[in-house]
């Protein structure tokens, strides 16, 4: 992982997306929830800077593996969290406790035992209300950890399936870098599947709002941790 300086936490776009998580993005009732600070919701975080400067950051990876770089739906962002790395990493990888600090996670089940590691799987659910193109449903998400480097990065992937709503696969990469006063958390995700790819701007807007909300909740929980 490369050295980097931290950036300010995301603003109103994240605050309006409190009830959304990646791979369950249909819980937003309006794309505007994630576009108040961003006229082009198809880019986020580092992608916005690249659009302005023409300099594209290196892809996020974990043990050399990143997202699907051919995917048409993708989003990247980051935040600085003023908390110890051990606290942040513990919250993030103790997936069975996600429902305690992420309200949209309505159930969580590990499909293996022991510490989260390469090959671990977990299955979780979240409600998704009706949208103009999909019915109200409950998404069941099965995530498989593909790569994990303790305290530095994790990469998982898997589908999200509900009645009338399907994401064939999502690939999600997280990087954690200790910086002065805390930790820089960076994340990047992509979705694939005919249904979500039928409306790429809307799907990407939902994905972006979910990532911003996830970072906000992670930061709030870690910084409040004793």
LOGU-915067 format. One record per residue: x, y, z of N, C-alpha, C, O, CB in turn. Coordinates in pm, whole numbers, plus 50000, padded with zeros to 5 digits. Glycine has a CB too. Example, Ala and Ser with C-alpha at 12.3 -4.5 7.8 and 13.67 -1.06 7.14 Angstrom:
2
513194943150780512304955050780513204967050780514244966850846511314955350905
512854977550708513674989450714512905000350787513415011450804514084994050572
This chain:
226
500844988150000500005000050000500885012450000501905012750069499055000150122
500525022349926501345034149915501015044050025499905044150077501165040549781
502015052450060501775062850158500895073450096500985076149976503105068950207
500035079550177499165090050125498715098650239498785094550355497955084150051
498255110550208497705119350310496205117650315495595113350217498075133950283
495615120950429494185118750442493415130050379493935141050358493805117250588
492155127050348491255136750289490075138650381489795129750461490805132550149
489345149950372488215152250460487115142050436487005136550326487665166250442
486315139650538485205130650527484165136350430484035148450418484585128050663
483435127350362482445131550266481325139250334481105137650454481885119550192
480625147650258479655156850314478215152650300477845141450335479815169850252
477375162050248475925160150252475465147950177474465141750215475235172150198
476175144150069475765132449995475745120050083474845111750070476685130349878
476715118750172476735107250263475665108450369475015098550404478115105750329
475465120750421474495122450530473085119050485472275114650567474535136650582
472775120950356471425118050309471235103450277470135099450237471105126350189
472275095150293472195081050254472365071850373472985061350362473235077850149
471815075850488472055068450612471515054250608471985045650683471445075750729
470555051550522469905038550524470185030550399469305023950344468415040150542
471435031150356471805024050234473155017450252474035023350314471835033450114
473345005550201474634998950200474884993350062473934990449990474704987850307
476144991750023476444985649894475874971649885475764964549985477944985449869
475504967849764474844955349729473414954949782472744944649771475624943549784
472924966249840471524967149878471034980949845470244986649919471304963850027
471514986449734471345000549706469925004449676469605016349680472215004449593
469054995049647467674998649614466915004149732465775008349715466954986849559
467485004349851466775009849966466665024949959465885030750035467465005950094
467395031449872467185045849853465925047949772465655040449679468405052449783
465155057949806463955060949730464175071649626463285074449545462855065049823
465355077849626465625088149526467095088749496467915088649588465135101849574
467455089349368468855090849330469405104249378470605105649399469015089649177
468535113949396468985127049441469645126449576470415135449611467835136649446
469365116149653469965115049786471465114649782472125118749878469445102949856
472035109649673473485108949666474065118749567475255118049538473905095049629
473265127949515473775136949412473755151549454474055160149371472985135249288
473425154649579473365168449621474715175449608474775187249574472895169349763
475805167849634477135173649626477835170249496479015173649480477955169149742
477145163449402477855157649289476945157149168476055148649162478365143749323
477145165849073476305166348957476425153748872475445149948807476635178448875
477565147348871477745134848800477915123948903479025121648952478955135448703
476825117148937476865107249043477565094648999477715085349079475475103949090
478005093748875478685081748830480155081748870480845071748849478555080348681
480655092548925482005092648975481975096649120481055103449165482895102148894
482995092549195483015096049335484415096349388485315090249330482175086449416
484635103549500485925103449566487055106549471487105117249411486155090349631
487975097049457489145098949374488795100649228489535107149155490075087449391
487675094949181487295096549042486965110949008487235115448897486125087749010
486375118149103486095132349079487375140049061487475148448972485275138249194
488365137449145489645144249132490295141148998490905149948936490575140249246
490185128648954490765124848825490085132248712490745136348616490655109848804
488765134048722488055141048616488515155548607488505161448499486555140548640
488925161348722489355175348724490815176748682491145185948607489165181148862
491675167948728493115169548706493645161248592494745163848542493855166048831
492885151248548493375142248446494315131648499494825123548421494065149948339
494555131348630495435121448693494565110948761493815114048853496405128148796
494685098648716493875087948772494675080248877495805076248850493395078448660
494125078148996494855070749099494995056249061494215050848982494145071949234
495995049849118496165035449095494955028149152494435032149256497475030249160
494495017449087493355009849138493625004549278494765001049310493014998249043
492595003949358492734997649489492834982549470492114976749389491525001249582
493734976449544493914961949535494124956149673494434963249769495114958549443
493954943049682494334935449801495084923249752494524914749683493084931549888
496344922349787497224911749741497204910549589497204899649533496814898449805
497184922249525497274922949380495964922049305495954923749184498134912449333
494844919449374493554918049308492674930049338492634934749451492864905049352
491974935049237491094946549253489694943349207489294931749203491634958549177
488944953749172487594951849120487674947248975488764946348919486764964849133
486544944548915486474941148774486624954048694485704962148689485124933848739
487804955848631488054968548564487304969848432487394980248367489514970148539
486564959548392485714960748274484264964048311483444966248223485754947848194
483964964348441482584966848485482154981048450482954990348456482454964548636
480904982548413480364995648376479805003148496479575015248488479264994048271
479584996248607479085002348730480175001048834480494989948876477744995848778
480735012248875481845011948971481895025349043481455035548991483205008948901
482445025049164482525037149246483685035649344483935024749395481185039849322
484385046649368485515046749462485435059149549485105069949501486855046249386
485745057649677485755069049767486635065749887487185054749897484315072649813
486785075349977487655073550093487275083250203486565093050180489135075550053
487755080450323487535089450436488655087650538489295077150543486155086950501
488855097850618489795097250731488995094450857487975100850882490615110450744
489455084650936488795081151061489775083251175490875077651175488265066451058
489365091251271490225094351385490015083651492489345085951593489915108451442
490605072151470490495060751562491645051351533492235051851425489105053451548
491975042551629493065032951605492715023051494491555019651474493385025351734
493735018651423493545008851317492904996051371492034990351305494865005651250
493324991451488492774979051543491264980151564490524970551541493454975651676
490804991951608489374993951630488614993451498487594986551488489115007351700
489105000551399488435001151269488424987451203487384982951153489125011451177
489574980851202489664967651140488754957651212488104949451148491114962751142
488714958451344487864949351419486394951151387485674941251369488094951251565
485934963551380484544966151346484224961051206483174955051182484234981051356
485134963451115484874960350976484864945350948484094940650864485894966950888
485704937951017485824923650987485004914751082484894902751057487264919550994
484454920351188483534912851274482144914051212481274921151263483554918351423
481934906951103480744909051022479464905451096478404910951067480844901050894
479554896251191478354892351264477784903751348476624903251389478654880551352
478594913951372478114925551450477694937151361477314947651414479184930151546
477744935751231477304946651144475914951851178475714963951177477334942051001
474924943051208473594948351238473564958151355472644966151366472654936951266
474564957651443474564966551560474974980851524474694990051600475504961151665
475614982851409476004996551373475655000351229475905011551186477474998251394
475054990851155474534993951022473054990151019472714978451004475324986350910
472195000051034470754997451047470174989350931469284981150954470025010451058
470634991150807470004983550697470314968650700469634960950631470454989050567
471294964150776471604949850781470634943250878470764944751000473094947350825
469664935950824468604930450909468934916550961468354912151061467294929950832
469854909550896470324896750948471714894250894472104899450789469354885250910
472454886050966473824882650926474134868650976473844865251091474864893150983
474734860550889475084846950928476434843350866476604843850744473984836750885
477394839850951478644834450900478394820250849477684812450912479764834551011
478984816950735478844803550679480044794850711480124783350666478644804350530
480974800350791482094792650842482364797650984481634806051035483364793950750
483394792551048483694796351185485104801951195485934800251105483544784251279
485364808751308486684814151332486854828151276485904833851223487724805151274
488064833651288488324847151236488054847951086488244838151014489774851351266
487614859551041487404861650899488744859950826489754865250869486794875650871
488734852450717489964849150646489634846350500488464845850461490674836850711
490664844450420490444840650281489644827750275489964818050343491794838950207
488594827850194487704816350185486484817250273485544809550254488454804150218
486464826650369485284828250454484094833050372484254840050272485574838150570
482904829150415481674833550351480694838250458480664833050570481054822250265
479894848250423478844852750512477644856950429477784861850317479324864450601
476464854850485475214857750416474404867550498474214865550618474404844750389
473924878150433473224888650505472044893550423471994891550302474164900250539
471094899950492469874904550425469624919150455470064924650556468674896150468
468884925250364468474939150383467204941550302467084936250192469594948950341
466254949550354465034952350276465324962250164466164971150178463924957850368
464624960550054464724969749941463314973849899462554965449851465494963249821
462944986549917461604990849877461464991349726462444990249652461295004549937
460244993149681459964993649538460605005949475460695016549536458464993749514
461055004249351461545015249268460715015449141459885006549122463075013849236
460905025349053460115025548928460285012948844459415009948761460505037448846
461375005548862461614993848776461694980648852461754970148789462884995748701
461684981048986461794968549062460804968649178460474979249230463234966649114
460314956849219459374956149330460084956849464461294955049473458554943449321
459304959449569459844958449704460234943949731459514934749693458824963449810
461364941949795461854928549819462854928549933463184939149987462474922649692
463334916949968464464915450061465614909349984465474898649925464084906750186
466744916049986467924911049918468704901650011468934904750127468824922649872
469084890449958469984881150026471334881949957471454879149838469424866550026
472354885650033473684888249979474634877550033474734875750155474194902550016
475324870649946476294860649987477674865449946477994866249828475974846849924
478504868650045479824874250022480894863950052480854857150155480034886950106
481864862849962482984853649978484284861549983484564869349892483024843149864
485074859750088486334866850102487354860550008487674848650019486844866750250
487854868549916488824863549819490274866149863491144857549846488574870049683
490514878049918491844881549967491704888950100490734896350120492624890249863
492664887050189492684894250316494124895150364494834885150371491784887150423
494534907250398495834909650460495584917250589495104928550587496804917650364
495904910950700495534915850832495894930550851497044934550834496204907550940
494874938550886495074952650916495374961350796495614973350813496164954051011
495364955850676495714963650558494634963750449494324974350394496974958450500
494074952150418493114951950309492254939450314492604929450377493844952850174
491114940350246490224928850231489464930650099489134941750059489244927450353
489194919550035488444919649908487464908049912487854896649936489394918549783
486174911049888485184900549882484314902649758484344913149695484324900350009
483534892349725482644893249610481454884249632481454875549719483384889449481
480404886449550479224877949558477984884549502477994896549473478984873949699
476914876849487475664882049432474724887349539474864884349657474974871249354
473754895349495472644899849579471354896349505471144900749392472724915449610
470494888449569469334882949500468084885249583468044882249702469524867949472
467054890649518465754892449579464684889249477464984885749363465594906749633
463414890249519462294887749430462164899449332461694910149370460974885649510
462584897349209462494907849108463674917349105463654927249032461274915749130
464714914449181465894923149184467134914349200467204905849289465794933649299
468114916549111469314908249117470544916149074470524923148973469154895749029
471604914949153472944919249113473754906449097473974899249195473604929249220
474194903648975474854890748951476124889249033476404878649088475164889148803
476904900049040478134899349119478574913449157478474922849077479274892049041
479054914749278479694927049323481074923549375481234913849448478844934249431
482054931549338483424929649389483784941949470483654953149421484454927249272
484224939949594484424951049686485804950149749486164939949807483324951149796
486574960949735487944961649789488004972649894487474983549874488974964149675
488664969750005488884979350113490374980050143491044969750154488084975550241
490914992350155492304994650198492305003250324491505012450337493135001450085
493215000150417493345007350543494805011550558495705003150557492874998550664
495035024650573496395030050583496505039150705495775048950715496785037750454
497405035950797497625044650912498285057650865499265057350791498495037551019
497735068850909498275082050880498315089851011497855085051115497415089550772
498865101751007498965109751128497595112351188496745118551124499665123051098
497365107651309496115110151380495005100251356493935101651415495625123351345
495225090151272494145080751248494425071551131495565067251110492875088151223
493375068551056493465058750948492735064050825491625069350835492875045050991
493375062750710492725065550582492095052650534492785042750511493735071350477
490775052850518490035041150469489595044150326488895053950302488815037750561
489995035650234489635037250093488875024850048489185013750090490895039450005
487885026849962487075015749917486665017649773486495028949726485845014150006
486515006549703486115006649562485274994149537485594983249585487355007049467
484194995849460483294984649434482744985549292482604996349236482134984349535
482444973849237481744973449109480584963649116480584954449197482704969548994
479594965849030478474956649013478424952048868478794959448777477124963249054
477954939748847477664934848713476324927548714475894922348817478794925648662
475684927248598474394920648585473494928348492473484940648493473734919048721
472734921248412471904927648311470894937248371470634947848314471184917148229
470314933748485469264942148541469814955548588469234965948556468594935048657
470914955648662471464968348709472144976048596472194988348599472464965848822
472664968848497473314975648385472324981848288472724989148197474204966048311
471024979048305470014985348221469895000248247469405007648161468664978648243
470325004848364470305019048397471575022048475471565022448598469025023048480
472665024148404473985025548466474075038048555474595036948666475055026048360
473615049848511473725061548599472985059648732473515063248837473195073848529
471785054148727471025052248850471685041848940471815044049060469585048048819
472105030748883472755020348963474045025449025474335022349141473055008048877
474815033348950476065038549004475805048749113476545049549211476905044648894
474755056549096474385066049201474015058849330474425063149438473225074749155
473245048049319472905040249437474145034249502474295034749624471915029149400
475025028649420476255022749473477075033149547477575030649657477075016549359
477225044949486478015055549549477435060049682478165061849779478125067349458
476115061749686475485065749811475705055349920475905058650037473995068049790
475665042649880475875032149978477275032150036477455030450156475595018849917
478265034149949479645034549999479875046450090480555045150192480615034949882
479335057950054479485069750139478845067450276479415071250379478865082050072
477665061250277476975058750403477735048550488477815050050610475555053750377
478275038450424479035028250497480235034650566480475032150684479495016950401
480985042950493482125049750553481705058650669482375059250772482875057850449
480595065650651480125074650757479795066750884480175070750994478885082450710
479085055450868478715047450984479945041051048480035040351171477715036550945
480895036450968482115030751021482885041051099483385038151208482975025050909
482995053151046483725063751115483045067451247483705068751350483845076051025
481725069251243481005073151363481145062651472481335065951589479535075551332
481045049951434481125039251533482535037951588482715036351709480675025951472
483535038651501484935037251547485355048851636486025046851737485885036351427
484955060951598485365072751675484645073551809485125080251900485095085351595
483505066951823482785066751950483205055052038482785053952153481295066151926
484045046351983484465034352056485385038452171486305046352151485175024251962
485135033052292485975036952406487425032552391488245035052479485405031252535
